[in-house]
Amino acid sequence: MADELVHLSVERGVATITLDSPHNRNALSAQLRRELRAHLTTAIEASEARVIVLDHTGTVFCSGMDLKESKGAGSSDQGVNEFPELLQLIWESPTPVVAKLAGPARAGGVGLIAAADIAVAAEDASFAFTEVRIGVVPAVISVTVLPRLLPRAAHELFLTGEKFDAVRAAQIGLINSAVPADRLDEEVRRYTGMLALGAPQALAATKQMLRRHPVSMADDFAAMLELSAKHFAGEEGQEGIASFLQKRPASWVPQD
């Protein structure tokens, strides 16, 4: 649709969701949030989509919440309930999500990046938690951001609002890789290619495992032993072992 602010395309197992609202720096307006959630849901449910890439048009990845919509609105009208659901959808997606940044991210935009499994940025992209400078708190995005960041860096950057570059973002754990702008597409393809080699159910289970909160080491070992045995004996595990022994690609690997 011509008036769409978010687009979805699926090609060779990669579902690309593109933020396309450059007039307001891809701010998280009500329309953009609504369309992003719809396309994420579609991509997650699409069996042919093995990896989801979160992309953008324009020079800015995402500038955060649309402050023009927020001005004068009550707390229930600012996406307070809606945005956490969007972050959770990305965080808990059984399909791996890769965020691709050719430009800056701020506030809620950084929350989207942190929710993704892998994030790649051009070296000249920049980041900042600017909330305190306009009298608000980066509360909602902290749920996805804090598990990624080194604690000292989190205190420094949340409290000061200082801008930092992609190289530092990689050093503190916010993103996986910072590359020259002309290598960004290549780096994203490198990650999507590796992710497509993984078995879909195994990837989903591994994501769930990575997010677990064990009660005790004994309980954790017991749960992980059960999970391991289940997947070794399962259809994917047996196919993966067979393909390894037969020196052929597994059945789930996309074919050219």
C-alpha positions, 0 to 999 in steps of 0.5 A, spaced: 500 500 500 502 506 498 500 509 505 504 504 508 509 506 513 512 499 514 513 493 508 514 486 508 517 482 503 519 474 503 525 472 499 529 466 499 527 464 506 529 471 509 523 476 511 525 483 511 520 488 514 522 495 512 520 501 517 519 507 511 517 513 515 523 517 513 519 524 514 519 523 521 525 519 522 521 513 522 518 515 529 514 510 533 507 513 531 501 509 532 500 507 525 508 505 524 507 501 531 500 498 528 503 496 522 510 493 525 506 488 529 502 486 524 508 484 519 512 481 525 506 477 526 505 475 519 513 473 518 513 469 524 507 465 522 510 464 515 513 457 514 517 460 508 520 465 513 527 462 516 530 469 518 527 476 519 531 482 518 528 489 521 531 494 516 529 501 514 529 507 509 532 514 510 538 516 514 535 514 521 533 507 523 528 509 528 528 516 533 523 513 538 516 514 540 513 520 536 513 526 540 508 530 536 503 524 538 505 524 545 505 531 547 498 533 551 496 525 551 495 521 557 499 515 559 494 511 556 494 514 549 502 514 548 503 506 546 505 505 554 501 498 553 502 497 546 510 498 545 512 493 550 507 488 546 511 489 540 518 489 544 516 482 547 514 480 540 521 481 537 524 478 543 520 472 544 519 470 536 521 463 535 524 466 528 531 469 529 530 477 528 536 481 525 536 488 526 540 492 520 542 499 522 544 504 516 543 510 521 542 513 528 537 509 533 534 513 539 530 511 545 525 506 543 529 505 537 534 502 541 529 498 544 527 494 538 535 493 536 536 490 543 530 486 542 533 483 536 537 476 537 543 480 532 544 487 531 549 489 525 550 497 524 554 501 520 560 504 523 557 511 523 551 510 526 549 513 533 545 511 539 543 515 545 538 514 551 536 521 551 529 520 555 532 523 561 534 530 557 526 531 556 524 529 563 522 522 562 525 515 564 527 509 559 523 504 563 520 500 558 526 499 553 530 497 559 527 490 559 530 489 553 536 493 553 539 492 560 540 484 559 544 486 553 549 492 556 555 492 561 552 494 567 557 500 568 555 502 561 548 502 562 549 506 568 553 511 564 549 512 558 542 511 561 543 517 566 547 522 562 544 521 555 550 521 551 551 519 544 555 514 542 557 510 536 556 503 533 564 501 535 562 502 542 555 499 542 559 493 539 564 493 545 558 494 551 554 488 548 548 493 544 550 490 537 554 484 535 557 488 529 559 495 527 562 495 519 563 500 514 557 502 511 559 499 504 559 492 508 553 493 511 549 488 506 554 483 506 555 483 514 547 482 514 547 476 509 553 473 513 548 472 519 542 470 515 546 465 511 548 462 518 541 462 521 538 459 515 543 453 516 539 452 523 533 447 524 527 451 525 525 448 531 532 447 534 533 455 533 526 456 537 528 452 542 535 455 543 532 462 543 527 460 549 533 456 553 537 463 552 531 467 555 530 462 561 531 464 569 533 458 572 531 457 580 537 452 581 543 449 578 540 442 579 533 444 576 537 447 570 541 441 569 535 437 569 531 441 565 537 442 560 538 434 560 530 433 558 531 439 552 537 436 549 534 429 549 528 431 546 531 434 540 537 429 539 531 424 539 526 428 535 525 429 527 530 435 526 535 432 530 535 425 527 535 429 520 541 433 522 545 427 524 544 423 518 545 429 514 552 430 517 554 423 516 552 423 509 555 429 508 549 433 505 545 439 507 540 438 512 533 438 509 531 445 512 537 448 509 534 453 503 536 451 496 538 456 491 
